[in-house]
Amino acid sequence: MFTVNYSAFQAAISCKGKNHTRHYCNAIHLDSAGFIVATDGAILFCGKAESKSEESITVDVLGKGPSRFDYVEINTTEAKFYSDKTGLA
């Protein structure tokens, strides 16, 4: 499980590729050392994430997340968006 704050998640989503032929450019990479990395082949984003996992994962976030949240918890199958004030966003 990885925990990423709002600003790092939004930056990673905006820097990842949209319809790139290299599939890994269309996803974000969460490293077990606590990094979130995204690229579209020309722009690279690297930020901090809290890692509770021994393994690194690469995930493609599909769809649009909520417009307001404080942090997101990501694992290999799902992303849960949370707000500090109201709980699950």
N, C-alpha and C positions, 0 to 999 in steps of 0.2 A: 504494500500500500504506500502510495506517495501523496503528500499533501503539498499543494501549490497555492500561493496567494493569488489574489485577483490580478494584480499588475503583471506578474510573471506569466500567468496563464494567457492573458490577453496578448501580451507581446509575442509569446510563442505561437499562438494561433495566427497572428497577423504575419509572422515571418515564414511560416511553413508554406510549401508549394501547394498550388491548387489542383492542377491537372498535369503534373509532371510525369514524364516517362519513367523516371527513376522513382519507384514506389516509396522508398524511404524518405524522399523529399516531401511527400504528401503527409507525413506523420510527425509526431513529436517524440523525442527520445528522453526517457527518464532514467538517469543513471543511479546505481546503488550508492554512489559516493555523495549524492545529494544535488545533482545538477539536472536542469531541464534544458534541452537543446532542440532547436528547430532551424531549418534552412530551406530556402527555395532554390538553392544552387548558386545564388549571388549574394544573398544577405544571410548572415548567421546570427542567431540569438542564443545566448547561454545565460541562464539564471539559476537561482537557488531553489531547491525543493527539499522538503523533509522526507527522508526515506526510512521506511520501516521494513524494507525488503532487502534480501541478500542478492537479488538478481536485478539486472537492468531490463527495462522493457521499452519497446517501441510501439506506440499506439496511434491509430488514426482516429481523431475525434470527428465524428460525423454529426451533421446537424448543427443547430444553433443552440448555444447554452442560454441560460437566463441572463437578462441584462444587468441585474444587480446581485452580487454575491460577494462574500469575503474570502472564501477559499474553496478549493475543490479537492476531493479525495479521489485518486485514480488508482485502479488496479487493472489487471489484464482484460477484464470484461466490461467494466462500467466506470462511469465518472459520476460522483455525487457532489452536487453544489450545495454549499452551506452559507447561511448568513448568521453572524454572531447574535443578531437581535431576535430573529424569528426561527432559528434552527434550519431545517432543510429548506432550501430555496426552490 
